[in-house]
Amino acid sequence: MQHTNPIKNSGKEKKFLEKALSQNSMQNGSGQVELDPTGKRAGKEPILETKQLCYTYPRLQKNALENINLKVFKGERIAVLGANGAGKSTLFKHLNGILNPLSGEVWIKGEKITKKNVRKCRESVGIVFQDPDDQVLAPSVEEDVAFGPINMGLSREEVKVRVKEALKLVGLTGTEKRAPHHLSGGQKKLVAIAGILAMRPEVLVLDEPTAGLDPLSSARVLKLLLKMNEELGITLLLSTHDVDVIPYFAERIVVLHHGRLEADGTHESIFNKPELLRKAHLRLPRIARIFELLQEAGVKTELQITAEAAKEEILSLMQKGPGQ
């Protein structure tokens, strides 16, 4: 998809043009993320933070979330992993005030979410739900994407500009008058993303953005998300069951299990802890599993998690020859 930046030279929106911060997080002994040694996050205020966040659904005794402490910094790409029922969707619904904590707090740009400022907070943090049919409800694509900006109280002219920009960004120019229920699953997912982008959020939270999509549509959505992060500086959090895409997308992984934050670190540190993955009912990426099997067969090799790294490691092993 060819990309042109639709929001340059627009004053307030200049922040969208900042390059995404490159984060090289490390994991300490407690499983919590440390500031990287170059200090890229040192002294920075989180753009999004949860403090001792707890939540229990009505008529359920067990907490769906328990003491979640999470800091998200501007420009990060974070994948939230966990089995069904781990608390991923529940956590996401707290990040812009859809759900209210049983206890604890959620902070956006240094401000605690309250009833008074929740509308303003939703302009900074946008959420795309797993099923686009839960979010794309208007009679036409144009009306659906315009819904958020209209509710922000923007002028008709500004709404038109934002709808045009958002649809261009996701590659759906020309679909304005089409009924969403006539679109493919991948296109409806893009309409849902466009509806949030039209509000120009600083943080985009996506619950299983590739769920139900064919491989081509899934790749298109992930490519779009990477572009938004790298070219517009939008901070991204997504949950997914597809661990194979994580090494290509995420700089940082958060693992949830039974409502608890079990680990927080780089994909290298997370995927090199098989006991953690088993506990959280997760698996290695398929490429990494191949190298795990090689290690079990006595081959001296390092675990690799991307196709590019796997190729280099295999070529290196071939050059060394047997027994080296």
Secondary structure, DSSP 8 states (H G I E B T S, - for coil): -----TTTT-GGGGGGGS-------EE-TTS-EE--TT-SSTT---SEEEEEEEE--TT--S-SEEEEEEEE-TT-EEEEE--TTSSHHHHHHHTTTSS--SEEEEEETTEE--TTTHHHHHHHEEEE-SSGGGT--SSSHHHHHHHHHHHTT--HHHHHHHHHHHHHHTT-TT-TTS-GGGS-HHHHHHHHHHHHHTT--SEEEEESTTTT--HHHHHHHHHHHHHHHHHH--EEEEE-S-GGGHHHH-SEEEEEETTEEEEEE-HHHHHT-HHHHHHTT----HHHHHHHHHHHTT-------SHHHHHHHHHHHHHH-TT-
